[in-house]
Amino acid sequence: GRWDEINCKHSTVYTSVPAALVPTEIADHVSQLHSEQRIVKIAKDHRGWEIELSNGLEIEFDSKFRVREID
């Protein structure tokens, strides 16, 4: 099936979103600028992607993986 959101914030099985499910462009961004953090939530829709890091930072990317917003 298709997924639109994966949330591992309260999971007892996964401490972060499995790397195979994170687009390379997003994984590269996180490893370069937020290397101490894990992706604990990822969501996608027709406009782009949104991730949440283990420190609570939320980053939105457009469909071309450009950062739109950091909250």
C-alpha positions as CSV (number, residue, x, y, z in Angstrom):
1,G,0.0,0.0,0.0
2,R,0.8,3.6,-0.1
3,W,1.7,5.5,3.1
4,D,1.2,9.2,3.8
5,E,2.6,9.4,7.3
6,I,4.9,7.4,9.5
7,N,5.1,8.4,13.2
8,C,7.8,6.7,15.4
9,K,7.7,9.3,18.2
10,H,6.0,6.9,20.7
11,S,7.0,3.6,19.1
12,T,8.5,0.9,21.2
13,V,9.8,-0.9,18.1
14,Y,11.4,2.0,16.1
15,T,13.3,4.9,17.5
16,S,13.3,6.7,14.1
17,V,11.7,6.4,10.7
18,P,13.4,3.5,8.8
19,A,16.1,5.0,6.5
20,A,14.8,3.1,3.4
21,L,11.6,5.2,3.6
22,V,13.3,8.6,3.7
23,P,14.1,10.2,0.4
24,T,17.9,10.7,-0.1
25,E,17.5,14.4,-0.4
26,I,15.9,14.7,3.0
27,A,18.3,12.3,4.6
28,D,21.3,14.3,3.2
29,H,19.8,17.5,4.5
30,V,19.4,16.1,8.0
31,S,22.8,14.5,8.1
32,Q,24.5,17.7,7.0
33,L,22.6,20.2,9.1
34,H,21.1,18.2,12.0
35,S,23.5,15.3,12.4
36,E,22.7,14.7,16.1
37,Q,19.0,14.3,15.4
38,R,16.9,11.4,14.2
39,I,13.8,11.6,11.9
40,V,10.9,10.5,14.2
41,K,8.0,11.4,11.9
42,I,7.6,11.9,8.1
43,A,4.6,12.8,6.1
44,K,4.0,13.3,2.4
45,D,1.3,14.8,0.2
46,H,0.9,16.4,-3.2
47,R,2.7,19.6,-2.0
48,G,5.8,17.9,-0.6
49,W,7.1,16.4,2.6
50,E,7.2,17.3,6.3
51,I,9.6,15.7,8.9
52,E,9.9,16.0,12.6
53,L,13.3,15.5,14.3
54,S,14.0,14.0,17.7
55,N,14.5,17.5,19.1
56,G,11.0,18.5,18.0
57,L,12.1,20.6,15.0
58,E,9.7,20.4,12.1
59,I,10.9,20.9,8.5
60,E,8.7,21.2,5.4
61,F,10.1,20.5,2.0
62,D,8.4,21.2,-1.4
63,S,8.0,18.5,-4.0
64,K,11.6,19.3,-5.3
65,F,13.0,18.8,-1.7
66,R,13.7,22.5,-1.2
67,V,13.1,23.7,2.4
68,R,9.9,25.7,2.6
69,E,9.5,26.2,6.4
70,I,11.3,25.3,9.6
71,D,9.3,25.4,12.8
